[in-house]
Amino acid sequence: MDGTTLEEMRTALRGPVIGPQDPQYTQARTIYNAMIDRRPAAVVACADAADVMGAVDFVRDHGLEIAVRGGGHSGPGLCLVDDGVTIDLSPMRWVRVDPDTRTAQVGGGTLLGDLDHAGHAFGLATPAGIQSTTGIGGLTLGGGHGHLTRKYGLTIDNLLSADVVLADGSFVTASQKEHPDLFWALRGGGGNFGAVTAFTFQLNPVDTVVLGISLWPADRIQEVLRWYREFLPGAPEDLNGFFATLVVPPGPPFPEEIHGHTMCGVVWCWTGDQERGQDMLAPTGAPTEPAFHFTAPMPYPMVQSMFDELMAPGMQWYWRGAFFDQISDDAIDVHAHFAQTIPTGLSTMHLYPIDGAAHQTGPDDTAWAYRDATWSGVIAGIDPDPANADAIKQWSVEYSDALRPHSMGGAYVNFMGTGEGQDRIQATYRDHYQRLAQVKATYDPDNFFHANQNVHPATT
Ligand SMILES: Cc1cc2nc3c(=O)[nH]c(=O)nc-3n(C[C@H](O)[C@H](O)[C@H](O)COP(=O)(O)OP(=O)(O)OC[C@H]3O[C@@H](n4cnc5c(N)ncnc54)[C@H](O)[C@@H]3O)c2cc1C
C-alpha cells in the first residue's frame, strides 16, 4: 500500500491509521502470541462502528486483504495478515450493564476482564474464558467456555444480539428476531461473517465464588483421571473443574517443595452456597490424597484474572484442541505418556468441561456442533524463549495426533492451531458446515472475511 492510499484512508476515518513508517507500528502489530510475526500494510484503530464501516468499504474497494482484531489472543494470529489491513477494534472497549434486565452491551474490542469487572458491581456475570486479557470478540464468535459453563452454558448461549458490519459495509443487528440465520452462524462460526462492533449478553447471578486447586504427582495421572471422568459429570452444575497437567509454577499459592514438579490436577470453581463449597471442593472419592489442596472464596473477577501474570503476553504459543465425549483408558495412557514429556515449564494440557448447562441448548440451535461433547481439550506448548518454538510445537502436534483416535474428531475452533487444514475445519462443524457455508454465501459471497478458520461460501 503506498503512502497516498494510507493518507486517503486517514482522511476517511476518525481513528488512527498506523502504517509501517509510524512509530506505533511495532506495537500495533504485536499480538499476544509472540510466535506470530506478520507485517500488515496498515492497522486501523477504529473509533466506532462508523470507522469499521468506512474501513471495510475502503479495504474492499482497494482490493486489499482484511483481518479483524478483537483482543489479539488468537493462537494462529488470525487478526493479522501480511500486507493487508487489520481492523483493530481495541479502542472499542466499553461495557454498559443494565441491572434491571440483567444484560450487558459491550464493544467489539472489549476484554473479558472489562465485562467481569463491570458485571461484578451488580453481582452479575456471563460465562467466558479463564483469562481476563482475552478478547470477548474472538472468544464469543468461536463459542466460549470457562469456569461458569456447567452452570450457565457457553458464552454463545448467553448472547442476545450482535451488531455486525458486513462485507458490503452495511450494518445489521442479528438476534433471534433479526437476521436469525446470521445470528445462528455467529454463535460458533468464528469471524467468518463480518466485524462485530457490539455484543449484548444475558448476565447471571455470580458474586463471590469458591476457587479450588487439587494437585497430584504426574505419575498418579491414570488413577486421578479415571476418578475425575466419573466424578465431574455427576457433580452439581454449580461445580466446574477443569483437569490440567502442568509444571508447578514457583510462587504462591504453591508451597516451595512442589515448585517445578510435573503434576496433574483440577482447578475448581464453585458458584453455589459458599459454606457448602468448601465441602464440595474436597476431592471426595479421589484415589489418593492430593499432594496440594487449596480452596478460598474469591470475587469472581479475581478468579478470572488469576492466570494473567503467569501467562503474560509476549510468549511463544502453539496449541491444538479436540472434543471428547469420554476420557477412555487409551486416552488416559496417552495423557500419562505426554505428561512425562512436557517440554517447558509453562506448557500444559487442559480438559474443560462443556456439559451441564451447555448441554441444555439443542444440537442445531447454534453453529457450535458438539453439544454431545463433555470436554473441550487443549494442548498448549508455551515458552518465553523463541529458541524453544520448535520443541513446544512438536510436543503439541505429537500429543494431539496421538489423542486424535480417542477424540470425537473435531476441535473447538478457538483451539485450532496454525494450518490445520480445511478437513479439520469441516470436522469441527460436522453437518453444520453446509449451513454455515449457505449463510456465508448470503452475507459474504466473495469470502472477504477469510482471516479466520475459514468457511467457504456455498456455491449453489
Ligand atoms: C491465554 C489464553 C487463554 C484462553 N482461554 C480460553 C478459555 O478459557 N475459553 C475459551 O473459550 N477460549 C479461550 N482461549 C481461546 C480464545 O477464545 C481465542 O484465542 C479467541 O480467538 C480470542 O479472541 P480475541 O478476540 O482475543 O482474538 P483475536 O486474535 O483478536 O481474534 C481471533 C479471531 O476472531 C475474530 N474476531 C475477534 N473479534 C472479532 C469481532 N469483534 N468481530 C469479528 N471477528 C472478530 C478475528 O478476526 C480472528 O479471526 C484462550 C486463549 C488464550 C491465549
The ligand as an ORCA input file, in Angstrom:
! r2SCAN-3c Opt
* xyz 0 1
  C      -4.206    -17.400     27.466
  C      -5.450    -17.810     26.735
  C      -6.485    -18.387     27.441
  C      -7.645    -18.799     26.774
  N      -8.661    -19.361     27.492
  C      -9.822    -19.659     26.882
  C     -10.923    -20.150     27.637
  O     -10.839    -20.346     28.842
  N     -12.082    -20.396     26.990
  C     -12.220    -20.194     25.655
  O     -13.326    -20.412     25.152
  N     -11.193    -19.758     24.910
  C     -10.001    -19.485     25.488
  N      -8.950    -19.029     24.750
  C      -9.055    -19.006     23.285
  C      -9.720    -17.744     22.808
  O     -11.115    -17.929     22.838
  C      -9.276    -17.457     21.372
  O      -7.884    -17.251     21.350
  C     -10.015    -16.263     20.774
  O      -9.804    -16.272     19.391
  C      -9.541    -14.953     21.355
  O     -10.281    -13.892     20.848
  P      -9.589    -12.477     20.634
  O     -10.640    -11.518     20.238
  O      -8.739    -12.157     21.809
  O      -8.603    -12.827     19.431
  P      -8.241    -12.121     18.060
  O      -6.898    -12.684     17.724
  O      -8.374    -10.659     18.104
  O      -9.324    -12.698     17.075
  C      -9.475    -14.083     16.862
  C     -10.427    -14.325     15.683
  O     -11.706    -13.775     15.996
  C     -12.026    -12.726     15.076
  N     -12.611    -11.616     15.836
  C     -12.213    -11.148     17.037
  N     -13.037    -10.161     17.438
  C     -13.950    -10.002     16.450
  C     -15.065     -9.152     16.285
  N     -15.416     -8.257     17.222
  N     -15.789     -9.272     15.137
  C     -15.457    -10.189     14.194
  N     -14.422    -11.025     14.306
  C     -13.679    -10.930     15.432
  C     -10.738    -12.354     14.403
  O     -10.936    -11.856     13.125
  C      -9.986    -13.672     14.385
  O     -10.396    -14.450     13.304
  C      -7.767    -18.607     25.381
  C      -6.713    -18.021     24.682
  C      -5.561    -17.633     25.335
  C      -4.416    -17.048     24.568
*
